[in-house]
Amino acid sequence: MFRACRFICVLSLALVTGCSTIKGWFSDDEFDPREPVELQKITEQAKLKSRWSRGVGDGQGEGLYKINPVLVKDTIYVASAEGRVVAVEPESGRVRWKRDLELALSGGVGHHGDSIFVGASEGLVMRLDASSGEEIWRTVVSGEVLSAPQANGQYTVAQTYDGKLMGFDYETGEVRWTYTSDVPVLTLRGTGTPMILGDNAIAGFADGKVVAVNLRSGNVAWEARVAIPQGRSEIERIVDIDGTMALQGTELYAASYQGRLVAIDIRSGRRIWQRNVSSVSGVGVGFGNVYVADDDGTVSAFLRNGQGVRWQNIDLGFRDLSRPTPVSSYVAVVDFEGYLHLLSQVDGDIVGRTKVDSSGARADMLVRGNRLFVYTNDGTLKAYDVETRN
């Protein structure tokens, strides 16, 4: 039951009990259709070789956060819910610097130039010096910041849990504009990470829309409908876009819960193609495919040209999979028990597996060459080299 609650936990002003609203759906002697499947033996064709491990505070904490690390050239920046920010050397795992901000973090880490950006659970956006972690500015916002703020040297943008996308002056942190979306009665616990593409900030929202907002004016440049709420109950109508979007050329890929995977032309907002999915972890792109992990545990490789499915894997049913991450010739996902799985990009077969951490790993994984970086929920950053067996 804990696993189901963790996955579909929703907040509402009217439902202050949160996950307790779904307790009692299944008694001990009733069949649970969302019971995770047991892992089966695999024929190992790829090996995950552990290189180093580094503790980073309490990780995602108790707030069901998804604080993503970021890899920039020769440094990984990673933050924990208790307010620790650490810069790590990706080759050796050596700590370059660490800083305790003495406030609870809920979103991060964003990067641009000489700065990194984090969001606080009490409603703050902060710009920090990338070489030391020292604070440059902080700005109060209207709600929790549950994803990484982004910047381009002129503007910083951040998305808040109450449905707002806000633009700030890069140098001072002064609020320049605010876009407000329609927030449904029930939403999933989280937000997607906004992107800055050209003159626009692009973000996905809980109403199932992806919206492009002009950075200078704060006006809507275009919007694209990814999912349409359907069903009689508010739970059936949840269509949040919470996972990380992916960009390839001029095409943006976004997936929603109980909705669709959509390819969007970033110049106009026109939908190029769409497929029915239900995902909260986000989208990966590689090998001519768009990868999505459905909430039922199906991992799918959709052809980037929109011509259908290259392959699907159903061996990880209801195991709360992370965002599929291409690495070398494989796609990596982590399940709720902390198993890291490698799937072939060619046919989707599981060809490698290792136990990373029993706490699991919600955060998006990072990749450099054949090295994969995993940030576990309990706060351990780990590096693995992917090696093909002869």
C-alpha positions as CSV (number, residue, x, y, z in Angstrom):
1,M,0.0,0.0,0.0
2,F,2.9,2.4,0.7
3,R,4.1,2.0,-2.9
4,A,0.7,2.9,-4.4
5,C,0.4,5.8,-2.1
6,R,3.8,7.1,-3.0
7,F,2.9,6.8,-6.7
8,I,-0.5,8.5,-6.8
9,C,-0.2,10.8,-3.8
10,V,-2.3,13.9,-4.6
11,L,-2.9,17.2,-2.8
12,S,-6.0,19.2,-2.6
13,L,-7.2,22.0,-0.4
14,A,-10.3,20.0,0.2
15,L,-8.4,16.7,0.8
16,V,-5.8,17.6,3.4
17,T,-5.3,14.0,4.3
18,G,-3.3,13.4,1.1
19,C,-2.5,9.8,0.5
20,S,-4.7,8.6,3.3
21,T,-7.6,9.0,0.9
22,I,-6.7,5.8,-1.0
23,K,-6.2,3.6,2.1
24,G,-8.6,0.7,2.2
25,W,-9.0,0.3,-1.5
26,F,-7.7,-3.3,-1.1
27,S,-8.1,-5.5,1.9
28,D,-5.5,-8.1,2.7
29,D,-7.4,-10.9,1.0
30,E,-8.3,-9.0,-2.1
31,F,-6.3,-9.0,-5.4
32,D,-4.3,-5.9,-6.0
33,P,-4.0,-5.4,-9.8
34,R,-1.1,-3.0,-9.2
35,E,1.0,-5.5,-7.4
36,P,4.6,-5.3,-8.7
37,V,5.7,-8.2,-10.7
38,E,8.6,-10.4,-9.4
39,L,11.8,-10.0,-11.3
40,Q,12.8,-12.9,-13.5
41,K,16.3,-14.2,-14.3
42,I,18.0,-12.5,-17.3
43,T,20.8,-13.4,-19.7
44,E,23.4,-10.8,-18.8
45,Q,24.9,-9.2,-21.9
46,A,26.0,-6.0,-20.2
47,K,27.7,-5.4,-16.9
48,L,27.2,-2.4,-14.5
49,K,30.5,-1.8,-12.8
50,S,30.5,0.3,-9.7
51,R,33.1,3.1,-9.7
52,W,32.4,5.3,-6.7
53,S,29.7,6.3,-4.2
54,R,29.2,9.6,-2.4
55,G,26.8,10.5,0.4
56,V,24.8,13.7,-0.1
57,G,22.7,14.5,3.0
58,D,19.2,13.0,3.3
59,G,18.6,12.8,-0.4
60,Q,14.9,13.3,-1.3
61,G,13.8,13.5,2.3
62,E,10.3,12.7,3.4
63,G,8.5,15.2,1.0
64,L,8.2,12.9,-2.0
65,Y,10.6,15.2,-3.8
66,K,12.5,14.6,-7.1
67,I,15.6,16.8,-6.7
68,N,17.6,16.1,-9.9
69,P,21.4,16.5,-10.0
70,V,22.9,18.2,-13.1
71,L,26.2,17.4,-14.9
72,V,28.1,20.4,-16.3
73,K,31.5,19.7,-17.9
74,D,33.7,18.4,-15.1
75,T,31.2,18.8,-12.2
76,I,28.0,17.2,-10.9
77,Y,25.9,19.5,-8.8
78,V,23.6,17.7,-6.4
79,A,21.3,18.8,-3.6
80,S,19.4,17.2,-0.7
81,A,16.1,18.0,0.9
82,E,17.7,19.1,4.1
83,G,19.5,21.9,2.3
84,R,22.9,20.5,1.4
85,V,24.4,21.3,-1.9
86,V,27.5,19.5,-3.1
87,A,29.8,19.8,-6.2
88,V,31.3,16.4,-7.2
89,E,34.0,15.5,-9.6
90,P,32.4,12.9,-12.0
91,E,35.5,10.9,-12.7
92,S,36.6,10.1,-9.1
93,G,33.6,11.2,-6.9
94,R,35.8,13.7,-5.1
95,V,33.9,16.5,-3.5
96,R,35.0,19.9,-4.9
97,W,32.9,21.9,-2.3
98,K,29.8,21.5,-0.2
99,R,27.5,24.0,1.4
100,D,24.6,23.7,3.9
101,L,22.0,26.3,3.1
102,E,20.1,25.7,6.4
103,L,16.7,25.6,4.8
104,A,14.7,22.7,3.2
105,L,15.1,22.3,-0.5
106,S,12.4,20.8,-2.8
107,G,13.7,21.5,-6.3
108,G,17.0,21.6,-8.2
109,V,19.5,21.7,-9.5
110,G,19.5,24.2,-12.5
111,H,22.7,25.6,-14.0
112,H,23.8,28.4,-16.3
113,G,27.3,29.9,-16.7
114,D,28.8,30.6,-13.3
115,S,25.6,29.9,-11.3
116,I,23.4,27.1,-10.1
117,F,19.7,27.4,-9.0
118,V,17.6,25.6,-6.4
119,G,14.1,25.9,-5.0
120,A,13.0,25.8,-1.4
121,S,10.0,24.1,0.1
122,E,8.9,27.2,1.9
123,G,8.7,29.1,-1.5
124,L,12.0,30.4,-2.5
125,V,14.1,30.5,-5.6
126,M,17.9,30.8,-5.0
127,R,20.9,31.6,-7.3
128,L,24.2,30.3,-5.9
129,D,27.8,30.7,-7.1
130,A,28.7,27.5,-9.0
131,S,32.3,27.6,-7.7
132,S,31.5,27.8,-4.0
133,G,27.7,27.5,-3.4
134,E,27.6,31.0,-1.9
135,E,24.2,32.6,-2.2
136,I,23.9,35.4,-4.8
137,W,20.2,36.1,-4.4
138,R,16.9,34.6,-3.2
139,T,13.4,35.5,-4.2
140,V,10.1,34.6,-2.5
141,V,7.5,32.9,-4.7
142,S,4.0,31.8,-4.1
143,G,4.5,28.0,-3.4
144,E,6.9,25.1,-3.3
145,V,9.4,24.8,-6.2
146,L,9.4,21.1,-7.0
147,S,11.7,21.2,-10.0
148,A,15.0,22.8,-11.1
149,P,14.8,26.5,-12.0
150,Q,16.4,27.3,-15.4
151,A,18.3,30.3,-16.7
152,N,19.9,31.8,-19.8
153,G,21.9,34.7,-18.6
154,Q,19.1,37.3,-18.9
155,Y,16.2,35.5,-17.3
156,T,15.7,32.8,-14.7
157,V,12.4,30.8,-14.7
158,A,10.9,28.6,-12.0
159,Q,7.7,26.6,-11.8
160,T,5.7,26.4,-8.5
161,Y,3.4,23.7,-7.3
162,D,0.4,26.1,-7.3
163,G,0.4,26.2,-11.1
164,K,2.6,29.2,-11.8
165,L,5.6,29.8,-14.1
166,M,7.6,32.8,-13.0
167,G,10.3,34.8,-14.8
168,F,13.0,36.6,-12.8
169,D,15.8,39.0,-13.7
170,Y,19.0,36.9,-13.9
171,E,21.2,39.4,-12.1
172,T,18.9,40.6,-9.3
173,G,16.2,37.9,-8.9
174,E,13.5,40.5,-9.3
175,V,10.2,39.1,-10.6
176,R,9.5,40.2,-14.2
177,W,6.3,38.2,-15.0
178,T,4.1,35.4,-13.8
179,Y,2.0,33.0,-15.9
180,T,-0.8,31.2,-14.0
181,S,-2.3,27.9,-15.2
182,D,-5.6,26.3,-14.3
183,V,-4.9,24.0,-11.4
184,P,-7.3,21.0,-11.1
185,V,-8.9,19.9,-7.8
186,L,-6.5,17.0,-7.6
187,T,-2.9,16.9,-8.9
188,L,0.0,14.6,-8.5
189,R,2.8,15.5,-6.1
190,G,5.3,17.2,-8.4
191,T,5.9,19.5,-11.4
192,G,7.9,19.1,-14.6
193,T,11.1,21.0,-15.2
194,P,10.7,24.1,-17.4
195,M,13.0,24.6,-20.4
196,I,14.3,27.8,-21.9
197,L,14.3,27.5,-25.7
198,G,15.1,30.6,-27.7
199,D,12.8,33.5,-26.7
200,N,10.5,31.2,-24.7
201,A,10.2,29.4,-21.4
202,I,8.3,26.1,-22.0
203,A,6.6,24.2,-19.2
204,G,4.1,21.4,-18.7
205,F,1.3,21.8,-16.2
206,A,-1.2,19.8,-14.2
207,D,-4.1,20.7,-16.6
208,G,-2.4,18.6,-19.3
209,K,-1.0,21.5,-21.4
210,V,2.5,22.5,-22.4
211,V,2.8,26.2,-22.6
212,A,5.4,28.5,-24.2
213,V,5.8,31.9,-22.5
214,N,7.8,34.7,-24.0
215,L,10.7,35.6,-21.7
216,R,10.6,39.3,-22.2
217,S,6.8,39.9,-22.0
218,G,5.4,37.0,-20.1
219,N,2.8,36.5,-22.8
220,V,1.8,33.1,-24.1
221,A,3.5,32.3,-27.4
222,W,1.7,29.0,-27.9
223,E,0.1,26.2,-26.0
224,A,-0.3,22.5,-26.8
225,R,-2.8,20.1,-25.3
226,V,-1.1,16.9,-24.3
227,A,-4.0,15.3,-22.4
228,I,-7.7,15.8,-21.9
229,P,-9.2,15.1,-18.5
230,Q,-11.7,12.2,-18.7
231,G,-13.8,10.2,-16.3
232,R,-16.3,11.0,-13.6
233,S,-14.1,11.2,-10.5
234,E,-11.4,13.7,-9.9
235,I,-8.8,10.9,-9.6
236,E,-9.7,9.7,-13.1
237,R,-9.3,13.2,-14.4
238,I,-5.7,13.7,-13.3
239,V,-3.5,14.5,-16.3
240,D,-0.4,16.1,-14.8
241,I,2.7,16.6,-16.9
242,D,5.3,15.9,-14.2
243,G,8.1,14.1,-15.9
244,T,11.1,15.6,-17.7
245,M,10.5,16.6,-21.3
246,A,13.0,15.8,-24.0
247,L,14.2,17.9,-26.9
248,Q,15.6,16.7,-30.2
249,G,16.1,19.3,-32.9
250,T,12.9,21.3,-33.1
251,E,10.8,18.6,-31.6
252,L,9.8,18.5,-28.0
253,Y,8.5,15.3,-26.4
254,A,6.2,15.4,-23.4
255,A,4.2,12.7,-21.6
256,S,1.3,13.0,-19.1
257,Y,-0.3,10.9,-16.5
258,Q,-3.5,9.2,-17.9
259,G,-3.0,10.9,-21.2
260,R,-0.5,10.9,-24.1
261,L,3.0,11.1,-25.3
262,V,3.1,14.0,-27.7
263,A,5.7,15.3,-30.2
264,I,5.5,19.1,-30.4
265,D,7.0,21.6,-32.9
266,I,8.7,24.1,-30.6
267,R,8.4,26.9,-33.2
268,S,4.6,26.8,-33.4
269,G,3.3,24.5,-30.7
270,R,1.8,22.2,-33.4
271,R,1.4,18.6,-32.4
272,I,3.3,16.4,-34.8
273,W,2.1,13.0,-33.5
274,Q,0.7,11.5,-30.3
275,R,0.4,8.1,-28.6
276,N,-1.7,7.0,-25.6
277,V,0.5,6.6,-22.5
278,S,0.3,7.2,-18.7
279,S,3.6,8.4,-17.4
280,V,5.0,10.6,-14.6
281,S,8.7,9.9,-14.9
282,G,9.5,11.6,-18.1
283,V,10.8,11.0,-21.6
284,G,14.2,9.9,-23.0
285,V,15.4,10.1,-26.6
286,G,18.0,8.0,-28.4
287,F,18.7,5.5,-31.3
288,G,15.9,7.1,-33.3
289,N,13.4,6.3,-30.5
290,V,11.4,8.1,-27.8
291,Y,11.4,6.1,-24.6
292,V,8.6,6.2,-22.0
293,A,7.9,4.2,-18.9
294,D,4.2,3.8,-18.4
295,D,2.8,3.8,-14.9
296,D,1.9,0.1,-15.4
297,G,5.6,-0.7,-15.8
298,T,5.6,-1.0,-19.6
299,V,8.7,0.5,-21.2
300,S,8.1,1.6,-24.8
301,A,10.3,2.7,-27.6
302,F,8.2,4.8,-30.0
303,L,9.7,5.7,-33.4
304,R,10.7,9.4,-33.5
305,N,9.1,9.8,-36.9
306,G,5.7,8.9,-35.3
307,Q,5.3,5.7,-37.3
308,G,4.5,3.5,-34.3
309,V,6.2,1.4,-31.7
310,R,9.7,-0.2,-32.2
311,W,9.4,-2.4,-29.1
312,Q,7.7,-2.7,-25.7
313,N,8.9,-4.5,-22.6
314,I,6.3,-5.6,-20.0
315,D,8.7,-7.5,-17.6
316,L,8.8,-4.7,-15.0
317,G,5.1,-4.3,-14.4
318,F,4.1,-1.8,-11.7
319,R,7.6,-1.4,-10.4
320,D,7.5,2.5,-10.3
321,L,10.1,3.0,-13.0
322,S,12.3,6.1,-13.3
323,R,12.7,8.1,-16.5
324,P,14.3,5.9,-19.2
325,T,17.8,7.1,-19.8
326,P,19.8,6.1,-22.9
327,V,23.4,5.1,-22.2
328,S,25.7,3.5,-24.7
329,S,23.6,0.9,-26.6
330,Y,21.1,0.6,-23.7
331,V,18.2,2.3,-21.9
332,A,18.5,2.4,-18.1
333,V,15.6,2.5,-15.6
334,V,15.5,2.2,-11.8
335,D,12.6,0.5,-10.0
336,F,11.0,1.1,-6.6
337,E,13.2,-1.5,-4.9
338,G,16.4,0.1,-6.2
339,Y,17.2,-2.3,-9.0
340,L,18.9,-0.7,-12.0
341,H,17.9,-2.4,-15.3
342,L,19.6,-2.1,-18.7
343,L,17.4,-2.7,-21.7
344,S,18.7,-3.1,-25.2
345,Q,17.9,0.0,-27.4
346,V,17.5,-2.5,-30.3
347,D,14.7,-4.8,-29.0
348,G,14.0,-3.8,-25.4
349,D,15.3,-7.0,-23.8
350,I,16.7,-6.7,-20.3
351,V,20.4,-7.4,-20.6
352,G,21.8,-6.1,-17.4
353,R,20.8,-5.5,-13.8
354,T,22.3,-4.5,-10.4
355,K,20.9,-3.5,-7.0
356,V,21.7,0.2,-6.5
357,D,20.0,0.9,-3.2
358,S,16.9,-0.4,-1.5
359,S,15.5,3.1,-1.2
360,G,15.0,3.5,-5.0
361,A,16.0,6.5,-7.1
362,R,13.3,8.9,-8.4
363,A,15.8,11.4,-9.7
364,D,16.7,11.5,-13.4
365,M,19.9,9.7,-14.1
366,L,22.9,11.4,-15.7
367,V,25.2,10.1,-18.4
368,R,28.7,10.9,-19.6
369,G,29.9,8.5,-22.3
370,N,29.4,5.0,-20.9
371,R,29.2,6.2,-17.3
372,L,25.8,6.4,-15.6
373,F,25.2,8.5,-12.4
374,V,22.4,7.5,-10.1
375,Y,21.2,9.6,-7.2
376,T,19.3,7.4,-4.7
377,N,16.3,8.6,-2.6
378,D,18.3,8.3,0.6
379,G,21.0,10.6,-0.7
380,T,23.8,8.6,-2.3
381,L,25.3,9.6,-5.6
382,K,26.7,6.6,-7.4
383,A,28.7,6.1,-10.6
384,Y,28.5,3.0,-12.8
385,D,30.4,2.1,-16.0
386,V,28.3,0.2,-18.6
387,E,30.4,-2.6,-20.1
388,T,29.3,-5.0,-22.8
389,R,30.2,-8.6,-22.1
390,N,32.2,-10.4,-24.8
